Amino acid sequence: MAADNDDVKLAEKQVWVMADIRKAGALITSTSSVGIPSARSFRNDGEVTRNNLTLNEDIVLRKDTQYYIGDKFNNFVKAGKKGLMQLFPKDERTISLYIKENKVDFNKKDDIEKLFQFLSQLH
């Protein structure tokens, strides 16, 4: 999703974030990393060795979507109240009131699209 009028722009960025690290458990099963200690080094004849260790872990990734709002000069900020106030200082009161009345969740696509429509009407 990307939208734009002459003064306000909306952008979407999808990123992969680490959701969990699962360590190999008994019988080659994976378990969540909570509470399972792991060694990243070992002692060999009194000398600490930090390399040559193979960690048996599965990294669980999840796709996350981040939304950005931009102005006519292509200055983009991550969608959020603070960023919007910096981007559109003249409309601070009006934007604050909209966010409060509509209970905008900056992680929901529908809320962001409605906010974009509102900002487009202001400019």
N, C-alpha and C positions, 0 to 999 in steps of 0.2 A: 504494500500500500504506500503510495506516495501521492500527495496532492499539493496543489499550489495555486494561489491567486497572485496578484502582483505584490501584495504586501505580507502575506503569511504563507508559510510552507510547512508541510508535514512530511516527515520521513520515518521509515521503519528500518530497524537494523536487527537482524537475527544473529545471535551468538550462541556458541556452545559453552555451557558452564558445567563445572564438576558438581555432580549431585551427591556422589558417594564413592568411597573406596571400599571395595569388598575384598577381604583377604581369604586366601584358600584355607578351608577348614578341614575337618576330618572327612575322609572318603571323597576327596576332590570336590567338595561343595563350597560354595561361596557364602560368606557371612558378612554382614555389615561391619564396618571397621570399629564400631563403638565397643570399647572394652577389651579389645584384643591387642596385646602388646606386639610390637614388631622390632626386630633388630636390624639396624642399618650398618653395624660394624661388629667385629668380634676380636677377641684376643687370641693371638697366636704366639706362644713363647714369650709372653709379656709385652708384645708389640701390638698396638691397636691397628687393625687393617680396616680401611673404609671402602675399598674397591673390591670388585669381583664378587659382590653379593647380588644374587638375582632375587628380586622381590616377587613373590607369587601373589599378585594382586590384580583385580579387575577394576578399572576405573569406569564408573557409571556417569555418562554425560546426559544432559538434557538441553533441548533447544529452548532458548529464552528470547523473547522479543522485547526490544527497547524502542521507545518512541521519542522522536525529537521534533521540536517546533522551531521554525526559523523565521527571520524577518526578511524584508525586501533586499537586504544587503548580504544575504546568505550567512548570517550569524545564527548558528543553531545551538540550542540548549536541550538537555534531556528534559522531556516533558515532566514538569513538576511545578508547584506553586512558586518556589523561590526563583527558578530559572525564568518563568514567565514574567515575574515582576521585574527582573533585570532586563529582559528583552523588550517589554512594553511598559516602561515606568509611568507613562502618561495615563494608562488605562488600569492602573493598579487597583483602584477601588472597585471598578466595574468587574474586573476579572476575579477578584477576591470574592465578591458577592455571587458571581456565577458558580464558582467552585464550591462555595458553601451551600448554596441553594440546591445544586444538582448532585452534591456528594460525589464529585469526580474521583474515580479510581484511575490513577495514571498508568496502571498496568493493564487496563481493559481497553481493547480495540474500539468498542462502541463508544465508550466515554471519551476517548481521545478524538474520535471522528466528530462527535457532537461538539466538543470543545473547539476543534478546528473550524467548524461551521460558524460557531459563535464569534471566534476571533476574526474570521473572514468578514463577517457583517460589521464588526467594529472598524475595519480598515478598508 
